[in-house]
Amino acid sequence: MAKQKVNDDFLQILKTRLGLAERFSGRRNENVKKWIKDYKLETILEAGIEGLSNKIQIPYIFSTVESGLPTIFERMPQIIMTQRGKMDREFTNFASKIWDYLVSKLGLEEEIENIGTNFKLLGMGVAKYGWEVKKRNTIVEEQVPINETESQTIQKMYPVPIKNQPFVKEMKYNSIYFSPESVFKMDDEDNEIPYIICRYVKTKEAVEQEYGIKVDDDELEMLNLSEIDPDLASEDLAKEFRESDLKRIVLYEYYGLLPQEFAGKDWEADQNYYLVFNKHRIYKQPEPIDKKPFLLLGNYGLSTDFWKFGDAKVLRELEHDISLGRSRMMDIRDKYGTKIAIPEGTTVDEAALKRPADFTIMRFSGNQMPVYVTPPPIPEAIMIATDQSRSDIQMAAAQLDISRGGIQSAVKTATGQTIYAQAAEKRLNRQKKKIAMFIKALARNLLSLCGENWDEEELSKITDIPLDEIKQAGFLEKMKNIGTLYDISIDIESVTMNRETMAAQAIALYREVKDDPSIKHEEVLKDALKIGFNIIDTDRYLAGEMTPEQLMTAVQQLIQMGILPPEFINTLIQALQGMGQPQLSKGEEGRPMIQNPVEVMKKSMPGANNLQISAQNRAAYKQTGVPKGPQNI
């Protein structure tokens, strides 16, 4: 009885927190519905404005979001692994392969683009991440011995994993609720968001299979079709549906802090817990978790406000004003159609009157002739107000019409357009940094999860790196320590830099440094092939040998640095003289041999003989001030 009382009290606390979170989140959700309609150009149709024949909505909010999103996010950035601020190159190459796999496998580009759209339009985007394991029962045949000489085949059912990987999910605005005491944090590691509750709608069968609990009929609710599509909620269509197929159960996942009396023996003030409940019972008892698995991306707003807002709130009223003015102008324009007034008592040949002939004799009877009805001109006040609204909306959005692909702007001077362009660039750069920070936090958490849940064999399959090499380098332990001993850095510019620009830069870099002896040409060439030409298997293009010109350049560099004596060049030339071209036997055909490597080296330095080369090397030795080696040769 006491245990039942504790569970009832615990459920009441959870329901209380759910009610508070729903109220705290509900007020904003009502505004979000309006902003979404603005984006979908449905607002003016529902405004109920009387007396207008034309109702047109100017898509300022839509165009601002769609023109800005490609500017702040175009591609997934490359990651760099750092330890105490210094780059770990080998670990970076390894982690980059895991990251590229996750980007492709999980469809991260699409998820981040959806979250970025909410970030621009609504002001907030929320992502939930975690680890997903799915198993499927499969029949496996086994040989079981009957006696020493005979055996029989039996079939056994084994659960076989079909999915063992992280996941990232964009959270809809109406399926997640936050504690009223929350402070906005992108990655809440200090529990400044006390709790987060997620709402899920599932079938009765799915819940019973997942939790092993019999669902009572009074826990079922009718599926809210209006949340899916308003057209599905009409009474006529609802009659055609089978009522039993529309019944669902609503569950709530709780992530966050709990009172000590309900958390467990190992309760700590900053310990997060995960549990599942609905308004009738607790389906999953609390279990401790390291942190709440959510990342928040916020746009405009003060640090004291949890709810952030986006372009829709800034531009909504101005867009409505411009749309109303434009609709009225269209109504007046339509009145300029040809209208003719025929006075009472006047008879006219209407067919001749409508005939579009250049010269027509019109006959009519009566004292007054028919006259054209001319509508009044468009009021100047409407024109002035519309222009002012257009100027205001460009100021609020910090974008000109030309930034959306147009050619008209309320700002006429070159100086004014420059100021607006700079304001737009600064605002987009600020948003670009926020999305880059979000991707960095996402990569950090996903790679850490991979280190905790995958073994070294799985990592070897994904990266195509030998298992022994992974073990020797300790990559698995390093992945587990991401966020503590290791951190992730990304290049913010690479989030928006297009592939053509990056390809041109990689090729230009190789051309610039290919003759520099202090540069690792093989690495630069690999980057040029991979980035510039999208060639993944770069090793098949590398010869692994050094040309005589490269050898001579390297030797010169070593002599000038004092690592080799000047006379070493003579020994090298004598050794290479024996590597001259072999004489072709009679009848031997094929590709002509290259020139003598010794002659190539002689041409690479001023002078025509070995004595001059040695003299120049001695002079170089004196310039560097490095004494000869102990061998004195």
C-alpha positions in Angstrom: 0.0 0.0 0.0 2.9 2.3 0.9 4.6 1.6 -2.4 1.4 2.4 -4.3 1.1 5.7 -2.4 4.6 6.6 -3.4 3.9 5.8 -7.1 0.7 7.9 -7.0 2.5 10.9 -5.4 5.3 10.6 -8.0 2.8 10.5 -10.9 1.1 13.6 -9.5 4.4 15.4 -9.4 5.1 14.4 -13.0 1.7 15.5 -14.1 2.2 18.9 -12.3 5.5 19.4 -14.1 3.9 18.5 -17.4 1.1 21.0 -16.8 3.6 23.8 -16.0 5.7 23.0 -19.0 2.7 22.9 -21.4 1.6 26.3 -20.2 5.1 27.7 -20.5 5.5 26.3 -24.0 1.9 26.7 -25.1 1.9 30.5 -25.3 4.8 30.5 -27.7 3.3 27.6 -29.7 0.3 29.7 -30.6 2.6 32.3 -32.1 4.5 29.6 -33.9 1.3 28.5 -35.7 0.9 32.1 -37.0 4.5 32.3 -38.1 4.2 29.1 -40.0 1.1 30.3 -41.8 3.0 33.5 -42.7 5.8 31.4 -44.2 3.2 29.3 -46.1 1.5 32.5 -47.4 -1.9 31.5 -45.8 -2.3 34.5 -43.5 -4.1 37.0 -45.7 -6.6 34.4 -46.8 -7.7 33.8 -43.2 -7.6 37.5 -42.2 -11.3 38.1 -42.9 -10.7 41.4 -44.6 -14.0 42.5 -46.2 -14.4 44.5 -49.4 -11.3 43.2 -51.2 -11.6 41.2 -54.4 -7.9 40.6 -54.6 -6.1 39.1 -51.6 -2.4 38.7 -52.3 0.4 38.1 -49.7 3.8 39.5 -50.5 6.3 36.7 -49.5 8.8 38.8 -47.6 9.1 36.3 -44.7 9.4 33.4 -47.1 12.0 35.0 -49.3 14.0 36.3 -46.3 14.3 32.8 -44.8 14.9 31.0 -48.1 17.5 33.5 -49.3 19.3 33.6 -46.0 19.5 29.9 -45.2 21.9 28.9 -48.1 24.1 31.8 -47.1 24.6 30.6 -43.5 24.6 26.8 -44.2 25.6 25.1 -47.4 27.7 22.1 -46.5 28.9 20.0 -43.5 32.2 21.3 -42.2 35.4 19.3 -41.7 36.3 18.6 -38.1 39.7 18.9 -36.4 40.5 17.1 -33.2 42.6 19.0 -30.7 44.2 18.1 -27.4 45.1 21.0 -25.1 44.7 23.3 -28.1 47.1 21.4 -30.4 45.9 19.5 -33.4 46.2 15.7 -33.3 46.6 14.9 -37.0 46.3 11.1 -36.9 43.2 11.3 -34.7 41.8 14.0 -36.9 42.1 11.8 -40.0 40.5 8.9 -38.1 37.6 10.9 -36.5 37.0 12.7 -39.9 36.2 9.3 -41.5 33.8 8.5 -38.7 32.2 11.9 -39.0 31.8 11.6 -42.8 30.2 8.2 -42.3 27.7 9.6 -39.8 26.9 12.5 -42.1 26.0 10.1 -44.9 24.4 7.3 -42.8 22.2 9.5 -40.6 21.3 12.1 -43.3 22.7 14.9 -41.1 22.7 17.6 -43.8 18.9 17.3 -44.2 18.3 17.3 -40.4 20.5 20.4 -39.9 18.8 22.2 -42.8 15.4 21.5 -41.2 16.7 22.8 -37.9 18.3 25.8 -39.6 14.9 26.6 -41.2 13.2 26.7 -37.8 16.1 28.7 -36.5 15.7 31.4 -39.2 11.9 31.4 -39.3 10.7 30.6 -35.8 13.8 31.6 -33.8 14.6 28.1 -32.3 15.6 24.7 -33.6 15.8 21.7 -31.3 17.6 18.4 -32.0 17.4 15.2 -30.0 20.3 12.7 -30.3 21.0 9.3 -28.8 21.8 5.7 -29.5 19.4 3.3 -31.3 19.5 -0.4 -31.1 17.0 -2.6 -33.0 17.0 -6.3 -33.1 15.0 -8.8 -35.2 14.3 -12.4 -34.3 15.9 -14.7 -36.9 15.7 -18.4 -37.2 19.1 -20.1 -37.2 19.7 -23.8 -37.9 22.1 -25.6 -35.6 23.5 -29.1 -35.5 22.9 -30.9 -32.2 24.6 -34.2 -31.5 22.4 -37.1 -30.7 25.1 -39.6 -29.9 28.8 -40.0 -30.8 28.1 -40.6 -34.5 24.8 -38.9 -35.2 23.4 -35.4 -35.0 20.2 -33.6 -35.9 19.4 -30.2 -37.2 17.2 -27.9 -35.0 16.0 -24.4 -35.5 16.5 -21.7 -32.9 15.3 -18.1 -32.7 18.0 -15.6 -32.0 17.7 -11.8 -31.8 20.0 -10.3 -34.5 20.9 -6.6 -34.4 19.7 -4.8 -37.5 20.5 -1.3 -36.3 23.2 -0.2 -33.9 24.0 3.4 -34.4 23.4 7.0 -33.2 20.4 9.0 -34.3 19.6 12.7 -34.6 16.0 13.8 -34.7 14.5 17.3 -35.3 11.9 18.0 -32.6 8.7 19.6 -33.7 7.6 22.7 -31.8 4.4 21.1 -30.4 6.0 17.8 -29.2 8.5 19.2 -26.7 7.9 21.2 -23.4 10.5 22.9 -21.2 10.6 23.8 -17.5 9.4 27.4 -16.8 12.7 27.9 -14.9 14.8 27.1 -18.0 17.8 29.2 -19.1 18.6 28.9 -22.8 21.7 26.8 -23.4 22.8 25.2 -26.6 24.2 22.1 -24.8 23.0 22.1 -21.2 25.8 20.5 -19.3 25.1 22.4 -16.0 21.4 21.6 -15.7 20.2 25.1 -16.3 17.2 23.5 -17.9 15.7 21.6 -15.0 13.7 19.2 -17.1 12.4 18.6 -20.7 9.3 16.6 -21.5 8.7 15.1 -25.0 5.3 14.0 -26.3 4.9 10.9 -28.5 1.8 9.3 -30.0 2.0 5.5 -30.5 -0.3 2.6 -31.2 -1.5 0.4 -28.4 0.3 -2.6 -29.9 3.6 -0.8 -30.1 3.5 0.4 -26.5 2.6 -3.1 -25.2 5.5 -4.7 -27.1 8.0 -2.0 -26.1 7.2 -1.9 -22.4 5.6 -5.2 -21.7 2.6 -3.6 -20.1 -1.1 -4.2 -20.9 -2.7 -0.9 -22.0 -6.1 -0.2 -20.7 -8.8 1.1 -23.0 -9.4 4.2 -20.9 -5.8 5.3 -21.7 -6.5 5.5 -25.5 -7.3 8.8 -27.2 -8.6 9.7 -30.6 -5.9 10.7 -33.0 -6.0 14.5 -33.6 -6.1 14.6 -37.3 -6.0 18.4 -37.4 -2.4 18.3 -36.3 -1.6 16.2 -39.4 -3.7 18.0 -41.9 -6.7 20.4 -41.3 -8.5 18.9 -44.2 -8.6 15.5 -42.5 -10.4 16.8 -39.5 -13.7 17.6 -41.4 -16.7 15.7 -40.1 -17.6 14.3 -43.5 -14.2 12.6 -43.9 -14.1 11.5 -40.2 -17.3 9.4 -40.8 -15.5 7.4 -43.4 -12.7 6.4 -41.1 -12.8 3.4 -38.8 -12.9 4.7 -35.3 -10.9 1.9 -33.8 -8.0 2.5 -36.2 -7.7 6.1 -34.9 -7.2 5.3 -31.3 -3.7 6.0 -29.9 -1.9 6.3 -26.6 0.0 9.5 -25.7 3.3 8.9 -23.8 5.6 11.5 -22.3 9.4 11.0 -21.9 10.9 12.9 -19.0 14.5 14.0 -19.0 15.9 16.0 -16.0 16.2 16.4 -12.3 13.9 14.7 -9.7 13.1 15.2 -6.0 15.3 12.9 -3.8 12.3 10.9 -2.5 11.4 9.6 -5.9 14.9 9.4 -7.6 16.5 6.5 -5.8 19.2 5.6 -3.4 22.1 7.2 -5.4 20.3 10.5 -5.8 22.4 13.6 -6.4 21.2 17.2 -6.8 22.6 17.5 -10.3 21.8 14.0 -11.5 19.6 13.7 -14.6 17.0 10.9 -15.0 15.0 9.4 -17.8 11.5 7.9 -17.4 8.3 7.4 -19.4 4.8 8.1 -18.2 1.3 9.2 -19.2 -1.6 10.7 -17.2 -2.5 7.2 -15.9 0.7 5.4 -14.9 4.5 5.3 -15.1 5.6 3.0 -17.9 9.4 3.2 -17.2 10.9 3.8 -13.8 13.6 6.5 -13.5 17.1 5.6 -14.6 20.1 7.9 -14.3 21.6 9.5 -17.4 24.7 11.7 -17.9 22.9 14.7 -19.5 19.8 15.6 -21.3 20.2 14.5 -25.0 19.1 17.8 -26.6 20.8 20.6 -28.5 19.1 24.0 -28.9 19.8 26.5 -31.6 18.5 30.0 -30.9 18.3 33.1 -33.1 17.3 36.5 -31.8 16.5 37.3 -28.2 17.9 38.5 -24.9 20.0 36.2 -22.7 17.3 36.6 -20.0 14.6 35.2 -22.3 14.4 31.5 -22.9 12.3 31.7 -26.0 14.1 33.1 -29.0 12.4 34.5 -32.1 13.2 34.6 -35.8 12.5 36.6 -39.0 8.7 35.8 -38.9 8.1 37.9 -35.7 10.2 40.8 -37.0 8.6 41.1 -40.4 5.0 39.8 -39.7 3.2 43.1 -39.2 5.1 44.9 -42.0 4.4 42.1 -44.4 0.7 42.3 -43.6 0.7 46.0 -44.2 2.4 45.8 -47.6 0.1 42.9 -48.6 -3.0 44.9 -47.7 -1.8 47.9 -49.6 -0.9 45.8 -52.7 -4.3 44.1 -52.6 -6.1 47.4 -52.6 -4.0 48.7 -55.5 -5.0 45.6 -57.5 -8.7 46.2 -56.7 -8.4 49.8 -58.1 -6.5 48.5 -61.1 -9.3 46.1 -62.0 -11.8 48.9 -62.0 -10.0 50.4 -65.0 -11.7 47.9 -67.3 -13.8 49.5 -70.1 -17.2 50.5 -68.6 -19.8 52.6 -70.6 -22.8 54.4 -69.1 -26.0 54.6 -71.2 -28.4 57.3 -70.0 -32.0 56.4 -69.5 -34.0 57.0 -72.6 -31.0 56.5 -74.9 -31.0 53.6 -77.4 -27.7 52.5 -79.0 -26.4 49.7 -81.1 -24.5 47.8 -78.5 -22.9 45.4 -81.0 -21.4 48.3 -82.9 -20.4 50.0 -79.6 -18.4 46.9 -78.6 -16.8 46.4 -82.0 -13.1 47.3 -81.9 -13.0 49.0 -85.3 -10.9 52.1 -86.1 -13.8 53.9 -87.9 -17.4 53.1 -86.9 -20.5 55.2 -87.4 -22.5 55.0 -84.1 -26.2 55.7 -84.2 -28.2 56.4 -81.0 -31.6 57.9 -80.2 -32.2 60.1 -77.2 -31.0 63.4 -75.8 -27.8 62.1 -74.2 -25.0 60.0 -75.7 -23.3 57.1 -74.0 -20.1 58.0 -72.0 -17.2 56.0 -70.6 -17.0 55.6 -66.8 -13.5 56.5 -65.6 -12.6 55.2 -62.1 -10.7 57.5 -59.8 -6.8 57.3 -59.8 -5.0 55.3 -57.2 -4.9 57.4 -54.0 -1.4 58.9 -53.5 -1.7 58.0 -49.8 -1.7 54.3 -50.7 1.4 54.6 -52.9 3.3 56.6 -50.2 2.3 54.2 -47.4 3.3 51.1 -49.5 6.7 52.6 -50.3 7.3 53.5 -46.7 6.3 49.9 -45.6 8.7 48.5 -48.2 11.5 50.7 -46.8 10.7 49.7 -43.3 10.7 46.0 -44.0 14.1 46.2 -45.7 15.5 48.0 -42.7 14.0 45.4 -40.4 15.3 42.5 -42.4 18.7 44.2 -43.2 18.3 43.0 -46.7 17.6 44.7 -50.0 15.3 43.4 -52.7 18.4 42.7 -54.8 19.5 40.2 -52.2 16.5 38.2 -53.0 17.2 38.2 -56.7 15.2 41.4 -57.6 16.4 44.7 -59.1 14.2 47.2 -57.1 15.1 48.7 -53.8 13.7 51.4 -51.6 17.3 52.5 -51.0 18.4 54.5 -54.1 21.9 55.7 -53.3 25.1 53.7 -53.6 26.1 54.6 -50.1 22.8 53.5 -48.7 22.9 50.2 -50.5 26.4 49.6 -49.2 25.3 50.2 -45.6 22.4 47.8 -46.0 24.6 45.2 -47.6 27.1 45.4 -44.8 24.3 45.1 -42.2 23.0 42.0 -44.0 26.4 40.4 -44.1 27.0 41.0 -40.4 23.7 39.5 -39.5 24.2 36.5 -41.6 27.8 36.0 -40.2 26.4 36.0 -36.7 23.8 33.4 -37.7 26.5 31.4 -39.5 28.6 31.3 -36.3 25.7 30.0 -34.3 25.0 27.2 -36.8 28.7 26.3 -36.8 28.7 26.1 -33.0 25.6 23.9 -33.2 27.3 21.5 -35.6 30.4 21.4 -33.4 28.3 20.4 -30.3 26.5 17.8 -32.4 29.7 16.3 -33.7 31.2 16.2 -30.2 28.2 14.3 -28.7 27.8 11.9 -31.6 31.5 10.9 -31.8 31.6 10.4 -28.0 28.5 8.1 -28.3 30.3 6.1 -31.0 33.3 5.6 -28.7 31.1 4.3 -25.9 29.0 2.0 -28.1 31.2 0.7 -30.9 34.1 -1.6 -30.5 37.4 -1.4 -32.4 36.4 -3.9 -35.0 33.3 -1.8 -36.0 35.5 1.3 -36.2 38.0 -0.6 -38.4 35.1 -1.6 -40.8 33.9 2.0 -41.1 37.3 3.7 -41.5 39.0 0.9 -43.5 42.0 1.3 -41.1 43.7 -1.9 -39.9 42.5 -3.1 -36.5 46.0 -3.3 -35.1 46.7 0.3 -36.0 43.5 1.4 -34.3 44.5 -0.5 -31.1 48.0 0.8 -31.2 47.0 4.4 -31.6 44.3 4.1 -28.9 41.6 5.8 -31.1 38.8 4.2 -29.2 39.8 5.6 -25.8 40.4 9.0 -27.5 36.8 9.0 -28.8 35.5 8.2 -25.3 37.4 11.3 -24.0 36.0 13.7 -26.5 34.7 16.6 -24.5 37.3 16.1 -21.7 40.8 15.5 -22.9 40.0 16.1 -26.6 37.8 18.7 -28.2 36.6 19.4 -31.7 37.3 22.5 -33.8 35.7 23.3 -37.1 36.3 26.0 -39.8 33.3 28.3 -39.7 33.9 29.5 -43.3 33.7 25.9 -44.5 30.1 25.7 -43.5 29.1 28.1 -46.3 32.0 28.0 -48.8 30.8 26.2 -51.9 32.6 23.2 -53.4 33.7 25.0 -56.5 35.6 27.6 -54.4 37.2 25.0 -52.2 38.3 23.0 -55.3 39.9 26.0 -56.9 41.7 26.9 -53.7 43.1 23.3 -53.3 44.4 23.2 -56.9 45.8 26.7 -56.6 47.7 25.8 -53.4 49.3 22.8 -55.1 50.5 24.9 -58.0 51.8 27.5 -55.7 53.9 25.2 -53.4 54.8 22.3 -55.7 58.4 23.5 -56.1 58.9 24.5 -52.5 61.2 22.0 -50.8 59.9 22.8 -47.3 56.4 21.6 -48.2 55.1 18.0 -48.0 54.1 17.8 -51.6 52.5 14.4 -51.3 50.0 15.7 -48.7 49.2 18.8 -50.7 48.7 16.7 -53.8 46.3 14.4 -51.9 44.2 17.4 -50.9 44.2 18.7 -54.4 43.0 15.4 -55.8 40.4 14.9 -53.0 39.0 18.4 -52.8 39.7 19.7 -56.3 38.8 16.6 -58.3 36.7 14.6 -55.8 39.0 11.6 -56.0 38.9 9.6 -52.8 41.5 6.9 -53.6 44.4 9.3 -53.9 47.1 6.7 -53.3 46.8 5.2 -56.7 48.0 8.4 -58.3 51.2 8.7 -56.2 54.3 7.1 -57.5 56.2 6.9 -54.2 59.5 7.8 -55.9 61.6 11.0 -56.1 62.7 12.6 -59.3 66.3 13.7 -59.8 65.1 17.3 -59.7 63.4 16.8 -56.3 66.4 14.9 -55.0 68.8 17.7 -56.0 66.5 20.3 -54.4 66.3 18.4 -51.2 70.1 17.9 -51.0 70.6 21.7 -51.6 68.3 22.4 -48.7 70.1 20.0 -46.4 73.5 21.5 -47.3 72.3 25.1 -46.6 70.9 24.0 -43.3 74.2 22.5 -42.3 72.9 18.9 -42.1 75.1 17.7 -45.0 78.6 18.9 -45.9 79.1 20.8 -49.2 81.3 18.0 -50.6 78.4 15.6 -50.3 77.1 16.7 -53.7 80.2 15.3 -55.4 79.7 11.9 -53.8 76.1 12.0 -54.8 76.9 12.9 -58.4 79.5 10.1 -58.7 77.0 7.6 -57.3 74.4 8.7 -59.8 76.7 8.6 -62.8 76.5 4.9 -62.6 72.7 5.2 -63.1 73.0 6.6 -66.6 70.8 5.4 -69.4 71.4 1.7 -70.4 72.1 1.1 -74.0 69.2 -0.4 -75.9 69.8 -3.7 -77.5 69.3 -4.0 -81.2 65.7 -4.3 -82.1 64.6 -3.1 -78.6 61.7 -0.7 -78.9 59.6 1.2 -76.5 59.3 4.5 -74.7 62.5 6.6 -74.9 64.5 6.9 -71.7 64.6 10.2 -69.8 67.8 12.3 -69.8 70.8 11.5 -67.6 69.9 12.4 -64.0 73.5 13.7 -63.5 73.0 16.3 -66.2 69.7 17.3 -64.8 71.3 18.0 -61.4 74.1 20.0 -63.0 71.6 22.1 -64.8 69.7 22.8 -61.6 72.8 24.7 -60.2 74.9 27.4 -61.9 78.1 26.1 -63.3 79.0 23.4 -65.7 81.3 21.1 -63.8 81.8 19.5 -60.4 84.4 22.0 -59.3 82.1 24.9 -59.8 79.3 23.1 -57.9 81.6 22.4 -55.0 82.8 26.0 -54.9 79.3 27.3 -54.7 78.4 24.8 -51.9 81.4 26.0 -49.9 80.3 29.6 -50.4 76.8 28.7 -49.2 78.4 27.0 -46.1 80.2 30.2 -45.2 77.1 32.3 -45.6 75.2 30.1 -43.1 78.0 30.3 -40.6 77.8 26.5 -39.9 81.2 24.8 -39.4 82.1 21.7 -41.3 81.3 18.4 -39.8 83.8 16.2 -37.9 84.4 14.2 -41.1 85.9 17.4 -42.7 85.1 16.2 -46.2 
